[in-house]
């Protein structure tokens, strides 16, 4: 019998939307101009990007980007990563059903297998310019103005681990606009959603405030006959508040805070070829919980020719996951046993807790938006204090005992980026970022008596790296409506230590994995055609060295961590058309081909082979010897 582990995921190759928006309170986004009509032809809005630390009109920026407006993001969506991937070509969301293990893939570039620690990511994710880690991705989207998906390395201005691209969520600011709304939904499987939003002036022209609150529940849609209930449910509560102080026309001070509590009961594994799929055979109810508390202070001072911005943020993230790692329907056929034989609520359980505190500080200078030369320069600091606790008793040798690990990560960086017009048609742009990473790891292990494990093991290790990333692009404006560009970018994803110290029970330290590096080459064209039609297209090639790889060896039932080279190439094509006032058609299509190259003997232990395609997720132990062998599918 051929078995496949099934995890919820989404591959977005084609994204299309036909919408008839109904707006209760008209609110043009701050980053767009109002639609207009010229001589009977509809002209699309000017979309503005802010993810590269400066204001850019998307149609003139030499980067492949998708900007998702708030009306196209379901406020009640439970899978933020999937909602974003649906709208962005060549973007894939992999859902491992547990907080801290989910990640994004852009243009075939991602972690190979699963995140090895909280910063093992190739897609940077930030909210209002503040980056978060893997366990903070992806939070509930609350009162969002737009989401910017930038494809290709964005490390120059975005920071660490934007090897494949970056996603920047832009929240609605407290700009004084009067806004009071209540949104509600009721649906099948116990779906219920309510959201309240309020905004306006507290003191006219000086102090504005805005707040949003969201409550939501879903009873689940994955039957479990052993527990006699449906799994896959959720209970979400989130709130966000912000105030803006503008003592005069040159100062803008934003103070914001948010909190979310997200509780799920997602099954870890499902057998895809079960005749009643989806159906769960776990013998205990899984518990997944994540809380995120964040506070941010953003201060901007405008001078005659430059502006100064300081962004200070602190995040406190907590994650708990508990569940059965030997689903009866999955492991019964694999072991040749009736599913009921594996039903034991007291055995084969994994219980883990993760806590992370992240502090970030950025200072930057920006040119005036009216300047011919557009530039940004700045410096940043990031510190993460991460704690990992896991208590397990499973059939897998590397997953037995109690693990208490601590990891501290720091990054210092300085960056600059500029665009310079050469003449009426030509312009050049580029940037550099110099950064230094440092990570310490302290591991503590105590056995649970599993055969072959030692009583206890401790580890104290440190690694650091100084590196440079950058980009260069040249653009040609054929006319006011059509431009083409070519670019080259250097990407980087930080190395570090694997968070779970898999081999501590055998007296072996957690070895560091190397940073991943890439060169990306891209050629693209952006055109605004007649009658409000916009078209965007790009072709790309990624050459990735030392991609971070994790996998499972079926023969020894052990986990491997190593590095593996791979490459990917392809294209994306998107467009939009404002057919009439209130009727918009948008769509996109993407194609990516990826393959492993220079496969080492160590990588071959994980199932990697020369020329094999780079899969987007892996089969869980012990279903496949391949490190990255599970298909990207999704139900519902």
C-alpha positions as CSV (number, residue, x, y, z in Angstrom):
1,X,0.0,0.0,0.0
2,X,1.3,3.4,-0.9
3,X,0.9,5.9,1.9
4,X,1.1,9.7,1.8
5,X,1.1,12.1,4.8
6,X,-1.3,14.9,4.1
7,X,-0.9,18.4,5.5
8,X,-3.0,21.4,4.6
9,X,-1.2,23.6,2.1
10,X,-2.0,25.8,-0.9
11,X,-0.1,26.4,-4.1
12,X,-1.1,29.5,-6.0
13,X,-0.3,29.3,-9.6
14,X,-3.4,31.0,-10.9
15,X,-5.2,33.7,-8.9
16,X,-8.3,35.4,-10.2
17,X,-11.0,37.5,-8.7
18,X,-14.2,39.0,-9.9
19,X,-15.6,41.3,-7.3
20,X,-18.6,43.6,-6.8
21,X,-17.6,45.4,-3.6
22,X,-20.2,46.8,-1.3
23,X,-18.8,49.6,0.9
24,X,-20.7,50.7,4.0
25,X,-18.4,53.7,4.7
26,X,-16.4,55.0,1.7
27,X,-12.7,54.9,2.6
28,X,-10.1,55.4,-0.2
29,X,-6.9,53.8,0.9
30,X,-4.2,56.3,1.9
31,X,-1.8,54.6,-0.5
32,X,-4.0,55.1,-3.6
33,X,-5.4,57.9,-5.7
34,X,-9.2,57.9,-6.3
35,X,-10.3,56.3,-9.5
36,X,-10.9,58.7,-12.4
37,X,-12.3,58.7,-15.9
38,X,-10.6,60.5,-18.8
39,X,-12.6,60.9,-22.2
40,X,-14.7,57.8,-21.4
41,X,-11.8,55.5,-20.5
42,X,-11.4,54.2,-17.0
43,X,-7.9,54.8,-15.5
44,X,-6.7,52.4,-12.8
45,X,-5.7,53.6,-9.4
46,X,-2.0,54.4,-8.7
47,X,-0.8,51.6,-6.4
48,X,1.9,52.6,-4.0
49,X,4.5,50.3,-2.4
50,X,6.0,51.0,1.0
51,X,7.7,47.7,1.7
52,X,11.1,48.9,0.5
53,X,11.2,51.6,3.1
54,X,10.2,54.4,0.8
55,X,7.1,55.4,-1.2
56,X,7.1,54.1,-4.7
57,X,4.5,54.0,-7.4
58,X,4.2,50.2,-8.2
59,X,4.0,50.7,-11.9
60,X,7.5,52.4,-11.9
61,X,9.2,50.1,-9.4
62,X,11.7,47.7,-10.9
63,X,10.4,44.7,-8.9
64,X,7.8,42.0,-9.4
65,X,5.0,42.8,-6.9
66,X,1.4,42.0,-6.1
67,X,-0.5,44.5,-4.0
68,X,-3.6,43.0,-2.4
69,X,-6.2,45.6,-1.3
70,X,-8.2,45.3,1.9
71,X,-11.4,44.6,-0.1
72,X,-9.8,41.5,-1.5
73,X,-8.7,40.1,1.9
74,X,-11.4,38.2,3.7
75,X,-11.7,39.8,7.2
76,X,-12.8,36.5,8.6
77,X,-10.1,34.4,7.0
78,X,-8.6,31.8,9.4
79,X,-5.5,31.0,7.2
80,X,-3.7,34.3,6.6
81,X,-0.9,32.8,4.7
82,X,-3.3,30.9,2.4
83,X,-5.3,34.1,1.8
84,X,-2.2,35.9,0.7
85,X,-0.9,33.1,-1.5
86,X,-4.2,32.8,-3.3
87,X,-3.8,36.4,-4.6
88,X,-0.1,36.3,-5.5
89,X,1.3,34.2,-8.4
90,X,4.3,31.9,-7.7
91,X,3.5,32.1,-3.9
92,X,2.9,28.9,-2.0
93,X,1.7,28.6,1.6
94,X,2.6,25.4,3.5
95,X,0.5,24.6,6.5
96,X,1.9,22.0,8.9
97,X,-1.1,22.4,11.2
98,X,1.0,23.6,14.1
99,X,2.0,27.2,14.9
100,X,5.7,27.8,14.3
101,X,6.0,25.2,11.5
102,X,4.1,27.1,8.7
103,X,6.0,28.9,6.1
104,X,5.9,30.5,2.6
105,X,7.5,29.6,-0.7
106,X,8.0,32.2,-3.4
107,X,9.3,31.2,-6.8
108,X,10.3,27.8,-5.6
109,X,12.6,29.2,-2.9
110,X,11.9,28.1,0.7
111,X,13.3,26.1,3.6
112,X,13.7,22.5,2.5
113,X,11.5,20.4,4.8
114,X,10.5,22.7,7.6
115,X,11.8,25.6,9.7
116,X,14.8,24.6,11.8
117,X,14.5,27.5,14.2
118,X,12.3,30.6,14.6
119,X,14.4,32.6,12.0
120,X,14.8,29.8,9.4
121,X,12.7,31.4,6.7
122,X,13.3,32.6,3.2
123,X,10.3,35.0,3.0
124,X,10.4,38.1,5.3
125,X,7.1,39.0,6.9
126,X,6.4,42.3,8.6
127,X,3.5,44.4,9.8
128,X,3.9,48.1,9.2
129,X,7.6,47.6,8.6
130,X,8.2,45.6,11.8
131,X,9.6,42.1,11.1
132,X,8.5,39.0,12.9
133,X,9.8,35.4,13.1
134,X,8.4,32.1,11.9
135,X,6.4,31.5,15.1
136,X,4.8,34.9,14.6
137,X,3.8,34.2,11.0
138,X,1.0,34.6,10.0
139,X,-1.0,36.6,12.6
140,X,-4.7,37.4,12.2
141,X,-5.1,40.3,9.8
142,X,-6.9,43.1,11.5
143,X,-8.0,46.5,10.0
144,X,-5.6,46.1,7.0
145,X,-5.2,48.6,4.3
146,X,-3.2,46.5,1.9
147,X,-0.7,43.6,1.7
148,X,2.4,43.9,-0.5
149,X,4.0,40.8,-1.9
150,X,7.5,41.5,-3.2
151,X,9.1,38.7,-5.2
152,X,12.9,38.2,-5.4
153,X,15.5,38.9,-2.7
154,X,14.5,41.9,-0.6
155,X,17.3,41.8,2.0
156,X,18.7,45.3,1.1
157,X,16.0,47.3,2.9
158,X,13.9,44.5,4.4
159,X,16.5,42.7,6.4
160,X,17.5,39.2,7.2
161,X,15.9,36.1,5.7
162,X,14.2,37.7,2.7
163,X,16.0,35.4,0.3
164,X,12.9,34.6,-1.7
165,X,10.9,37.8,-1.2
166,X,9.0,39.7,1.4
167,X,5.5,40.4,2.5
168,X,4.6,43.7,4.2
169,X,1.2,44.2,5.8
170,X,0.0,47.8,5.9
171,X,-2.5,48.6,8.6
172,X,-5.0,51.4,8.4
173,X,-3.5,54.5,10.2
174,X,-5.2,56.7,12.7
175,X,-5.6,59.6,10.3
176,X,-8.7,61.3,11.8
177,X,-11.2,60.0,9.3
178,X,-14.5,59.2,11.0
179,X,-15.2,55.5,10.7
180,X,-17.6,53.3,12.8
181,X,-18.4,49.8,11.5
182,X,-19.5,46.4,12.7
183,X,-19.1,43.4,10.5
184,X,-20.7,40.0,11.2
185,X,-20.8,36.6,9.6
186,X,-22.5,33.3,10.4
187,X,-22.0,30.1,8.4
188,X,-21.8,26.3,8.4
189,X,-19.7,24.2,10.8
190,X,-20.3,26.7,13.6
191,X,-18.6,29.6,11.8
192,X,-19.3,32.9,13.6
193,X,-17.5,36.2,13.2
194,X,-17.9,39.7,14.5
195,X,-15.6,42.7,14.1
196,X,-15.9,46.3,15.3
197,X,-13.9,49.2,14.0
198,X,-13.9,52.8,15.2
199,X,-11.8,55.8,14.3
200,X,-11.7,59.6,14.3
201,X,-10.3,62.7,15.9
202,X,-9.7,62.8,19.6
203,X,-8.5,66.3,19.4
204,X,-9.1,67.9,16.0
205,X,-5.9,68.0,13.8
206,X,-3.7,67.1,16.7
207,X,-4.6,63.6,18.1
208,X,-6.4,60.9,16.2
209,X,-7.3,57.4,17.3
210,X,-8.4,54.1,15.7
211,X,-9.2,50.7,17.1
212,X,-10.4,47.3,16.0
213,X,-11.7,44.2,17.8
214,X,-12.4,40.7,16.3
215,X,-14.0,37.6,17.8
216,X,-14.4,34.4,15.7
217,X,-15.0,30.7,16.1
218,X,-15.2,27.7,13.8
219,X,-16.2,24.2,15.0
220,X,-14.0,22.3,12.4
221,X,-14.7,20.0,9.4
222,X,-12.5,17.0,9.9
223,X,-14.4,14.1,11.6
224,X,-12.7,11.9,14.2
225,X,-14.7,8.8,15.0
226,X,-12.6,7.9,18.0
227,X,-13.2,11.2,19.7
228,X,-16.7,11.5,18.2
229,X,-16.1,15.1,17.2
230,X,-14.9,17.3,14.4
231,X,-11.3,18.6,14.4
232,X,-9.8,21.6,12.6
233,X,-11.7,24.1,14.7
234,X,-10.6,27.6,15.8
235,X,-11.3,30.3,18.4
236,X,-9.7,33.6,17.6
237,X,-9.7,36.9,19.5
238,X,-7.7,39.9,18.4
239,X,-7.6,43.6,19.1
240,X,-5.5,46.5,17.8
241,X,-5.4,50.2,18.8
242,X,-3.4,53.1,17.6
243,X,-3.1,56.9,18.2
244,X,-1.4,59.5,16.0
245,X,-0.1,62.7,17.5
246,X,0.7,65.5,15.0
247,X,1.7,68.6,17.0
248,X,2.6,70.4,13.7
249,X,2.9,69.7,10.0
250,X,6.4,68.3,10.4
251,X,5.9,65.7,13.1
252,X,4.0,62.4,13.0
253,X,4.1,60.1,16.1
254,X,2.2,56.8,15.9
255,X,1.8,54.6,19.0
256,X,0.1,51.2,18.4
257,X,-0.5,48.1,20.3
258,X,-2.1,44.7,19.4
259,X,-2.9,41.4,21.0
260,X,-4.3,38.2,19.5
261,X,-5.1,34.8,20.9
262,X,-5.6,32.0,18.4
263,X,-6.6,28.5,19.5
264,X,-7.0,25.5,17.2
265,X,-7.4,21.7,17.3
266,X,-5.7,20.8,14.1
267,X,-4.8,17.2,13.5
268,X,-1.1,16.8,12.7
269,X,-1.5,14.1,10.0
270,X,-4.2,12.8,7.7
271,X,-4.0,9.9,5.3
272,X,-4.7,11.4,1.9
273,X,-5.8,8.2,0.2
274,X,-8.2,7.1,2.9
275,X,-11.6,6.5,1.3
276,X,-13.3,8.9,3.7
277,X,-10.7,11.6,3.5
278,X,-10.5,14.0,5.3
279,X,-10.8,11.9,8.4
280,X,-8.6,11.9,11.6
281,X,-7.4,8.9,13.6
282,X,-5.8,10.8,16.5
283,X,-6.6,9.3,19.9
284,X,-6.5,12.7,21.8
285,X,-7.8,16.1,20.9
286,X,-4.9,18.2,19.6
287,X,-4.4,21.6,21.1
288,X,-2.7,24.5,19.3
289,X,-2.5,27.9,20.9
290,X,-0.6,31.1,20.0
291,X,-0.7,34.5,21.6
292,X,1.0,37.6,20.2
293,X,1.4,40.9,22.0
294,X,3.1,43.8,20.2
295,X,3.7,47.4,20.8
296,X,5.3,49.9,18.3
297,X,6.3,53.5,18.4
298,X,6.9,55.2,15.0
299,X,8.3,58.7,15.0
300,X,8.7,60.7,11.8
301,X,10.2,64.2,11.5
302,X,10.1,66.0,8.1
303,X,12.8,68.5,7.2
304,X,13.1,70.6,4.1
305,X,14.8,67.9,1.9
306,X,14.8,64.8,4.0
307,X,12.7,63.0,6.6
308,X,13.9,61.1,9.7
309,X,12.0,58.0,10.9
310,X,12.5,55.9,14.1
311,X,10.6,52.7,14.5
312,X,10.8,50.8,17.9
313,X,8.9,47.6,18.5
314,X,8.6,44.8,21.0
315,X,6.8,41.5,20.5
316,X,6.0,38.8,23.0
317,X,4.9,35.5,21.3
318,X,3.8,32.3,23.0
319,X,3.1,29.0,21.2
320,X,1.8,25.7,22.6
321,X,1.3,22.5,20.5
322,X,0.0,19.1,21.8
323,X,-1.1,16.1,19.8
324,X,-0.7,12.5,18.6
325,X,2.2,11.8,16.3
326,X,0.9,8.3,15.3
327,X,-2.5,8.8,13.6
328,X,-4.2,5.4,13.6
329,X,-5.3,5.6,10.0
330,X,-1.9,6.6,8.8
331,X,0.4,4.3,10.8
332,X,-1.9,1.3,11.0
333,X,-1.6,0.5,7.2
334,X,2.1,1.4,7.3
335,X,2.8,-1.1,10.1
336,X,0.3,-3.7,8.8
337,X,-1.9,-3.3,11.9
338,X,-5.6,-2.5,12.3
339,X,-6.1,1.2,13.1
340,X,-7.7,0.4,16.4
341,X,-4.4,-1.3,17.6
342,X,-2.7,2.1,17.7
343,X,-5.4,3.8,19.7
344,X,-3.7,4.6,23.0
345,X,-4.3,8.1,24.5
346,X,-1.3,7.6,26.9
347,X,1.3,6.9,24.2
348,X,3.1,8.6,21.3
349,X,2.3,12.2,22.3
350,X,4.3,15.4,21.6
351,X,3.8,18.4,24.0
352,X,5.8,21.5,23.2
353,X,5.9,25.2,24.3
354,X,7.8,28.0,22.6
355,X,8.2,31.6,23.8
356,X,9.9,34.4,22.0
357,X,10.6,38.1,22.8
358,X,11.7,40.2,19.8
359,X,13.0,43.8,20.1
360,X,13.6,45.8,16.9
361,X,14.9,49.3,16.4
362,X,15.4,51.1,13.1
363,X,16.6,54.6,12.2
364,X,16.4,55.8,8.7
365,X,16.6,58.9,6.5
366,X,14.5,59.3,3.4
367,X,14.8,61.8,0.5
368,X,11.9,64.2,-0.1
369,X,9.2,62.6,-2.2
370,X,9.6,65.5,-4.7
371,X,13.3,64.8,-5.2
372,X,14.5,63.5,-8.5
373,X,16.9,61.2,-6.7
374,X,14.9,58.9,-4.4
375,X,17.0,57.3,-1.7
376,X,16.8,55.8,1.8
377,X,19.6,55.1,4.3
378,X,19.5,53.6,7.8
379,X,20.6,51.3,10.5
380,X,18.7,48.6,12.4
381,X,19.0,46.2,15.4
382,X,17.1,43.0,16.1
383,X,17.3,40.8,19.2
384,X,15.3,37.6,19.8
385,X,15.2,35.7,23.1
386,X,13.7,32.3,22.3
387,X,12.8,29.4,24.7
388,X,11.8,25.9,23.6
389,X,10.4,23.2,25.9
390,X,9.3,19.8,24.6
391,X,8.3,16.6,26.4
392,X,7.8,13.6,24.2
393,X,7.4,9.9,24.2
394,X,7.2,8.4,20.7
395,X,8.6,5.5,18.7
396,X,11.2,7.8,17.1
397,X,14.6,7.6,18.9
398,X,15.3,11.4,18.4
399,X,11.9,12.4,19.9
400,X,12.1,11.1,23.4
401,X,12.7,12.9,26.7
402,X,12.5,16.4,28.0
403,X,14.2,19.3,26.1
404,X,14.7,22.8,27.5
405,X,16.6,24.9,25.0
406,X,17.3,28.6,24.8
407,X,18.5,30.6,21.8
408,X,19.5,34.3,21.5
409,X,19.8,35.9,18.1
410,X,21.0,39.4,17.3
411,X,21.4,41.2,14.0
412,X,23.1,44.6,13.5
413,X,22.7,46.2,10.0
414,X,23.3,49.3,8.0
415,X,21.7,49.8,4.6
416,X,21.2,52.2,1.7
417,X,19.1,52.2,-1.5
418,X,18.7,54.8,-4.3
419,X,17.0,55.4,-7.7
420,X,18.7,57.8,-10.0
421,X,17.2,59.0,-13.4
422,X,19.7,59.2,-16.2
423,X,17.5,60.9,-18.7
424,X,13.9,61.0,-19.9
425,X,13.8,57.2,-20.5
426,X,16.6,55.6,-18.4
427,X,17.0,55.2,-14.7
428,X,19.3,53.0,-12.5
429,X,18.8,51.9,-9.0
430,X,20.6,49.8,-6.4
431,X,21.4,49.2,-2.8
432,X,23.6,47.5,-0.3
433,X,23.1,46.1,3.2
434,X,25.9,45.2,5.6
435,X,24.8,43.0,8.5
436,X,26.2,40.9,11.3
437,X,24.4,38.0,12.9
438,X,25.2,36.3,16.2
439,X,23.3,33.4,17.7
440,X,23.9,31.5,21.0
441,X,22.4,28.1,21.8
442,X,22.0,26.5,25.3
443,X,20.5,23.1,25.3
444,X,19.4,20.9,28.3
445,X,18.1,17.3,27.8
446,X,16.8,14.7,30.3
447,X,16.0,11.2,29.2
448,X,12.6,9.5,29.6
449,X,14.3,6.1,29.7
450,X,14.0,5.3,26.0
451,X,16.5,2.5,25.0
452,X,19.9,3.9,23.9
453,X,19.5,7.4,25.3
454,X,21.8,8.8,27.9
455,X,20.5,10.2,31.3
456,X,21.2,13.9,30.5
457,X,23.1,16.2,28.1
458,X,23.9,19.9,28.0
459,X,25.2,22.1,25.2
460,X,26.5,25.7,25.0
461,X,27.4,26.9,21.5
462,X,27.7,30.1,19.5
463,X,27.9,31.1,15.8
464,X,28.2,34.5,14.0
465,X,28.5,35.8,10.5
466,X,29.1,39.1,8.7
467,X,27.6,39.4,5.2
468,X,26.5,41.8,2.5
469,X,23.4,41.7,0.4
470,X,22.4,44.0,-2.4
471,X,20.6,44.7,-5.7
472,X,21.1,46.6,-8.9
473,X,18.5,47.4,-11.6
474,X,18.2,49.4,-14.8
475,X,14.8,50.5,-16.1
476,X,13.7,52.0,-19.4
477,X,10.4,54.0,-19.7
478,X,9.1,53.5,-23.2
479,X,6.5,56.1,-22.5
480,X,4.3,57.3,-19.6
481,X,2.5,54.0,-19.5
482,X,5.1,51.3,-20.3
483,X,8.4,50.5,-18.6
484,X,10.8,47.5,-18.7
485,X,13.6,46.6,-16.2
486,X,16.4,44.1,-15.6
487,X,17.8,43.4,-12.2
488,X,20.2,41.3,-10.2
489,X,20.0,40.7,-6.5
490,X,22.0,38.9,-3.8
491,X,19.9,37.0,-1.2
492,X,20.8,35.7,2.2
493,X,19.1,33.5,4.8
494,X,20.7,33.3,8.2
495,X,22.3,30.1,9.5
496,X,22.1,29.0,13.1
497,X,21.2,26.1,15.3
498,X,18.3,23.6,15.1
499,X,15.9,24.4,17.9
500,X,15.0,20.9,19.0
501,X,18.5,19.4,19.5
502,X,17.4,16.1,18.0
503,X,20.5,14.1,19.0
504,X,20.9,15.3,22.6
505,X,19.6,11.9,23.8
506,X,22.6,10.3,22.1
507,X,25.1,12.7,23.6
508,X,25.5,14.6,20.3
509,X,25.3,18.4,20.2
510,X,23.0,20.3,17.9
511,X,25.2,21.3,14.9
512,X,24.8,24.7,13.3
513,X,23.5,24.8,9.7
514,X,25.1,27.2,7.2
515,X,23.4,30.3,5.9
516,X,21.8,30.1,2.5
517,X,22.8,32.5,-0.3
518,X,21.5,33.2,-3.7
519,X,21.8,35.2,-6.9
520,X,18.6,36.2,-8.6
521,X,18.2,37.5,-12.1
522,X,15.0,39.1,-13.3
523,X,13.6,40.8,-16.4
524,X,10.1,42.4,-16.3
525,X,7.7,44.8,-18.0
526,X,4.8,46.8,-16.6
527,X,2.2,48.4,-18.9
528,X,-0.9,50.4,-18.3
529,X,-3.0,50.0,-21.5
530,X,-6.2,51.7,-22.8
531,X,-9.5,51.5,-21.0
532,X,-8.1,50.9,-17.5
533,X,-6.2,47.7,-18.3
534,X,-2.9,47.0,-16.5
535,X,-0.5,44.1,-17.3
536,X,2.6,43.0,-15.4
537,X,5.1,40.3,-16.4
538,X,8.5,39.0,-15.3
539,X,10.9,36.1,-15.9
540,X,13.4,35.0,-13.3
541,X,16.3,32.7,-12.4
542,X,17.3,31.8,-8.8
543,X,20.7,30.1,-8.0
544,X,20.6,29.1,-4.3
545,X,23.6,27.8,-2.5
546,X,23.4,25.9,0.9
547,X,19.6,25.9,1.1
548,X,18.7,24.7,4.6
549,X,17.4,21.1,4.4
550,X,15.8,18.9,7.0
551,X,14.5,15.3,6.4
552,X,13.7,11.9,7.8
553,X,15.6,8.7,7.1
554,X,13.1,5.8,7.1
555,X,15.8,3.2,7.5
556,X,17.2,4.6,10.8
557,X,14.1,6.6,11.9
558,X,16.3,9.6,12.4
559,X,16.0,13.3,11.4
560,X,18.8,14.9,9.3
561,X,19.7,18.5,9.0
562,X,22.1,19.7,6.3
563,X,22.5,22.1,3.4
564,X,21.7,21.6,-0.3
565,X,22.1,23.6,-3.5
566,X,19.1,24.1,-5.8
567,X,17.9,26.4,-8.5
568,X,14.6,27.6,-9.9
569,X,13.3,29.6,-12.9
570,X,10.0,30.6,-14.3
571,X,7.7,33.5,-15.0
572,X,4.6,35.3,-13.7
573,X,2.0,37.3,-15.6
574,X,-0.7,39.3,-14.0
575,X,-3.2,42.0,-14.9
576,X,-6.3,43.9,-13.9
577,X,-9.1,45.8,-15.5
578,X,-11.5,48.3,-14.2
579,X,-14.5,47.3,-16.3
580,X,-17.0,49.8,-14.9
581,X,-17.3,51.8,-11.7
582,X,-17.3,49.1,-8.9
583,X,-16.5,46.2,-11.2
584,X,-12.9,45.0,-11.3
585,X,-11.3,41.9,-12.8
586,X,-7.9,40.9,-11.6
587,X,-5.9,37.7,-12.3
588,X,-2.4,36.2,-12.3
589,X,-0.6,33.1,-13.5
590,X,2.8,31.8,-12.4
591,X,5.1,29.0,-13.5
592,X,8.1,27.8,-11.6
593,X,10.5,24.9,-12.3
594,X,13.0,24.0,-9.6
595,X,15.6,21.2,-9.2
596,X,18.4,20.1,-6.8
597,X,22.0,20.4,-8.0
598,X,25.3,19.3,-6.6
599,X,23.6,16.8,-4.3
600,X,26.0,15.6,-1.6
601,X,26.2,12.2,0.0
602,X,24.9,13.6,3.3
603,X,21.9,15.1,1.4
604,X,21.2,11.8,-0.2
605,X,20.5,10.3,3.2
606,X,17.4,12.5,3.3
607,X,16.2,11.3,-0.1
608,X,17.6,14.1,-2.2
609,X,18.7,13.2,-5.7
610,X,20.5,15.2,-8.4
611,X,17.9,16.9,-10.7
612,X,14.9,16.1,-8.5
613,X,12.4,18.9,-8.2
614,X,12.4,20.9,-5.0
615,X,9.2,20.0,-3.2
616,X,7.3,22.5,-1.1
617,X,6.7,20.3,1.9
618,X,7.8,17.0,3.3
619,X,6.2,13.8,4.4
620,X,6.3,13.4,8.2
621,X,8.1,10.5,9.8
622,X,8.1,7.6,9.1
623,X,5.9,7.8,5.9
624,X,8.6,8.8,3.4
625,X,12.3,8.6,3.2
626,X,12.3,11.7,1.2
627,X,13.1,14.9,3.1
628,X,10.7,16.9,1.0
629,X,8.3,14.5,-0.6
630,X,4.7,15.5,0.2
631,X,2.4,17.0,-2.4
632,X,1.0,20.5,-1.9
633,X,-2.8,20.1,-1.7
634,X,-5.6,21.6,0.3
635,X,-9.2,20.6,1.0
636,X,-12.2,22.9,1.5
